[in-house]
Amino acid sequence: MMRRVVAMTALLLASTARADDSAALAGAEAQQAYHAMVAFVATRVAARPKDSVILAADAPLVKGAFVPCESKPLALVIALDSAVRGQVTATADVVSGAHHAVDEARKASVAVIFTTDRPAAEGPGIATALNTLKLGPVTAGDTLLMGGGGDSRRAAIAAKYCVVAVAGSRLSDFSDKFAAEASDDARRAVAVHSRAAGQWGKGWFVVPDTAK
């Protein structure tokens, strides 16, 4: 009986340790993704790319073309839900690595643009919160784009900037075209076996969703 109690106690302790590890590793994964993105952006600052990492409006995921950079200034796009945990207020918790990525981009004269699905009416309040969280300077309608479809926001950004990297936690943070695939298997196939697959870690960076 005593051996059984000891064994059950050991299992409970191991489970607790794994739970604690998962929280820590989520933060570590976010740091890893943001650090990789910072390093990638630096390569684009050193050697300006021909195209951005934003798909052209009518381009398919499989063999899609990307919006040309031309002479537009460089920019980094961060989907807001992948940078801030929970509701965006002045007391929100910024995801590990986000401050570093934002600071390093701006030091290299790369504009930082935040996007979110939240309605445009909330823009001024969210911009104020981001500035308080030291992710600014952020201005609603300029470096914070809200509402509408994700592709329309990205197109608006790509019209003004050469977007060299996008950080997000959902496929829709990179392209709304993923939603056109009928099943999870189809979306996975497009994500890993198409031209889009070449963007992961080379312009598209998946940041773990730590808001839950």
N, C-alpha and C positions, 0 to 999 in steps of 0.2 A: 504494500500500500504506500509506504513511504517513498519507494522508488518511483511509483506512478506520480505522486505529488511533485517530486523533484523534477521529473521529466516534463510535466505540464507547466511548471513554473519556468523552466528553461525555454520552452516553446513560446510562452507569453512574453518573456524578456526579449527573445529573438525577434518576435513580431513587432514589438515596440521599437527595437533598434532599427528594423527595416523601415518602419513608418517615419522615424526621425530622419533616416538616410534619404528617403524619397523627397522630403521637403528641402533638405540641403542640396541634393543632387539637382532638383528643379532649378534652384538658384545658380548652381554651377553650370548647368546646361545653358541657361540664359546668358551668363557671363561668357561662356565659350562661343556662343553664336554671335554676340555683339563684338567680341574681340576679333573673331574671324572677319566680320563685316568691316570693322575699322581697318584691318590690314588690307582687305580687298579694295576699299575706297582709296587708300593710299596709293595703290598701284594705278588706279584710274586718274588720280591727280598727277602722278608722275608721267603717265602716257595717256593722253586724252583719247577716249574711245570714239569710233565712228558712229555707233548707235547707242541709244539708251537701253535700259532693261524693261521698258514699257512696250507691250505688244501694240502694233498698229491697230487702228480701229477695226478694220475688216479682216485682220489676219487670224487664221486658225491657230490653235495651239500646236497642232502636229508639225506644220511647216511654216510657222508664223514669221512674219517680218516684224522688226522693231522700229520704233520711232527714231529717225535720224537725230543726231546731236547737233549738227551744224555748228554754229558759234555760240550756242546757248550756255549759260553758266551751269556749273555742276550742282546736283542736288541729291540728297538722301531722303527717302520717304519712309516714314515709320507709321504703321497702323497703330492708332492710339491704344487699343485694347491690349497690344503686345508690349506696351511700354509702362502702363500704369495698372496696378491691381485694383479691381473694383470700380466703384463710381468715381469719376474724375472730380475731386474736390481738393482744396488746399491741404487736406490731411491724408490724401491718398498715399499709397506705398508704391514708390517707383521700383520697377523691376531691376534686378541686378544687371549691371552692365550698360543700362540705358544712358545714364549720365555720362559715362566715359565715351560712349559712341557719339553722343550729341556734341560734347565738348571737343573731341578730336576732329570731327567733321568741320565744325565752325573754325577751328584753328587753321584748317587747310583751305578755308574760304569755300567750303561746300555748304550750300543752303540746306537747312533741315526743315522738312515739310511734314506735318502731322496730318493724318486723315482719320475720320471716324464716321460711322453711320448715324450718329446722333443728329437730330434736327438742327438746322442752321440757327434757329432762334436761341439755342443754348451756347452758340459760339463765343460771345463775349465772356460769359462766366467760365467756360472751360479754358479759354485763353488765359484768363486771370489766374486760374488754378495752376495751369502749367508753368506760368511765370513764377508763382509762389513756390512751386516744387523745384525750381531752378532748372527747368527744361527749356526756358525761354532764351531770347525774346521770341514770343509767339503772338501773332496777330490774327484774329478771326478773319477769314476771307482772303488771307495772304499766305501765311505759313501754317494755317490751320484750315483745312477744307472739310466741309461737313455735308451730310445729307446726300440725296440722290444715289445713283449707282456707283459702285467702286470704279468701274471702267471709265465712267464719265469724269470722275475726280482725277483719276490718273492721266486721262487724256488732257485735261486742263493743265495739269502740272507739266506734262511732257511738252506742251505747246510753248512753255516759257523756259523750261529747264532741260538740261541733259541729265536724266535720272540715272545715276550709276549704281544705286542699290535700293532695295526695298526690304523692310523687315516686317514680318507678320506672323500670325499664329494660325491662320485659316487659309485655305486655297483661294477664297474670294479676296484675300488681301493682296493677291498677286494678279489674278484675272477672274472676272465673272464668267468667263467661258468654261471654266471647270464645271459650273452648275448645269451646263447643257448636257453633260454626260449622264446617261440614264441610270447608272448603278455605281456602287462603290468600286467594283472591279474595273469598270470602264474609266472612272476618274483616276484610279491608281495607275492603270495602263498608260493613260495620257500623261500623268505626272512623272512617270519614270521611264517611258519609252517614246518620247517625242522630242521635238526641239526644245520644248519647255523644260525637259529634264536636264538639259545642259545649263540651265540657269541656277539650279540649286547650289549654293555656295559660291556662285560666280555672278552675283547680282541679286539673286533672291535668297533671303536668309530666313529660315524658320526659327522663330523665337518661342520657346515653350510657353504655353498659356498658363500663367501662375495666378490668374485672377480668381480661380475657383477655390 
